[in-house]
Structures are given as structure tokens and as C-alpha cells.
Amino acid sequence: MTTKSEIIVATDGLTKRLGGRTVVNGVNLAIGRGDIYGFLGPNGAGKTTTIRMLLGLARPTSGHIRIFDKDIRKERLAILRKVGSLVEYPSYYGHLNATENLEAVRRLLGAPKSRIDEVLAIVRLTQEARRPVKGFSLGMKQRLGIATALLGNPELLVLDEPTNGLDPAGIQEIRELIKSLPRTSGVTILISSHLLSEVEQMATRVGIIAKGELIYQDGIERLREQAQGRIRLGVSDPEAAWQLLLSYGYPAEWDRTKLTVGQADDRTIAGIVSRLVQSDFQVYRVEEEHASLESIFLQMTGSEASL
């Protein structure tokens, strides 16, 4: 668990109402230094609105935001100097090359000139530095967007749906880049997505938002534990077998289509099979079922929007 002293993004009761509708409702985020925090939810769940409030682009209706232990209402500019962001699609001057685009932003930030070569190397665009950006693939443009976000040497990097619209090769490139950044640049990352299958390959910690409410926040491993297997049994007269197992205290379930037993060690499963055989049930099959993380995500959010 992240201790209080390590938390660099904390929200308390963060709420946003638009036109009489509550789009973000009492969200309490806690993002620790060095985390890759996957902020997940179906499209329209409130992710981008939350991110806009974190970046000072939208004013909360109520609640508080502290970043680097500073109140964003009072110290917004000091906070944002240490934050890099890529929200939606990055914008460029297509006729300029990568170096020239970065130079335009570098001057605004007051970053040293040497930083341009550094960020191009980080996102692996050094070889393309002199090419006009209008000739870049979408994946290259996203990498240039991340380079731009890194120009000011931020402590926190906020990426809103950075793999949207990319082909599988582009997604793989961005994923590997994001995973490397905490190690190579010492940056903490908040990455939003509607795809659990994407975020689970990068994130160390996950927050899931649905209908504006944060319904889960913990390590990715805790989410994986919920997907651990159940044992499915193929037996004669499954209803009677289910009642027998319950009478002996085994955590059995029967939904009229299958007989299952919750997580159990090998000795417990052997005991269940032995008990069934001794009671004259025929055991045809014993197999392990795994719930996918995606199915757990869908159950939590009540949505199919992530598929």
C-alpha cells in the first residue's frame, strides 16, 4: 500500500456537476510516487473530466485536489510546472520537423536546449528528428506528444488514452515506452484508458471509475487475485452433489448449469472428489476456470464499453 508520505496526487470528495448532471461524484484518488496508475472506466465514466480538474483545466464543483502536497486552487502554477500532460490528440505544426516543434514548446517552458535531444532519445525518435511531422505515423505522433510532455522534466506525467487509434505495433511501442519511464526518467504516471487489457500490462496500481464514482482502487495484483480460478465439477446429479458438499461445509455453488467450488488447495479438492465418490456420485470431470480481468471489469462497471 502507498503510505501518506509517498502520495503525490490526492483528491478528497472530488465532484463535478455539468448542466444538473453529476459527472464526477466524490472521487478520492491516491497516486504514489513512482506509480504507473491506470485510471480505468468505460467511455463517459468521468475519466477525462477528472483529468481536466487535476490539470486545472476545469474547476471542481466541490472537493479538494492536492498534488505534490500543494492545494491546486492556491498553487496551480507551481504544481503545473512539475506536470507534463498529453490529453486527447497532440497538436503539431505539420510543416515543421520534430526538433522544431519541440523548440517552440521549449521556449515557452524555458527548458535547456539540450533537453530536446534527451526527450527525442527517450521516445526513440532521434533518427526522425529532421522529418516533417506531417509524414509521421500516428504512433510516432503520440511518441512526439509524450516527448513534448517530458520537455519540462516533470515529476508527474498525465496521459489520457495515449493508445487510442493506434495499430497493434503502435500500441506495443507506446506501452513499452510508458513502462520504462518511471525507471529512466523518475516520473510518476497517470494513464487513463477504457481498456483493462491494455492497462493491466503497464499499471502497478489501478483506479476504476463508473458513472462518475471510483469503485475500485488498489494494486493490479489485488485485481488479479479476484480473477483466480474456481473448480468446475462434472458429476452425476449435480444438484444432489451440491447439497451434499454444502452439508460437509464445502464452498460449493450450483446455478443449474454447473457445479463449482471456490478457491481451494489440492488437498481440499481431493477430499471433495473422495466424498462424492464415497456417496456414489460419478465424477466425470474436474477442471479449473479462470475469470478474465476483463470480465471482472465489466461486472464492476456494468458496461460492455471496454470491449
Buried (B, 14 or more C-beta within 10 A) or exposed (E): EBEEEBBBBBBBEBBBBEEEEBBBBBBBBBBBBBBBBBBBBBEBBBBBBBBBBBBBEBEBBEBBBBBBEBEBEEBBEEBBEBBBBBBEBBEBEEEBBBBBBBBEBBEEBEBEEEBBEBBBEBBBBEEBBEBBBEEBBBBBBBBBBBBBBBBBBBBBBBBBBBBBEBEEEBBBBBBEBBBEBBEEBEBBBBBBBBBBEBBBBBBBBBBBBBBBBBBBBBBBEEBEEEBEBBBBBEBEEBEEBBEBBEEEEBEBEBEEEEBBBEEBEEEBBEBBBEBBEEEEBEBEEBEEEEEEBBEBBBEBBEBEBBE
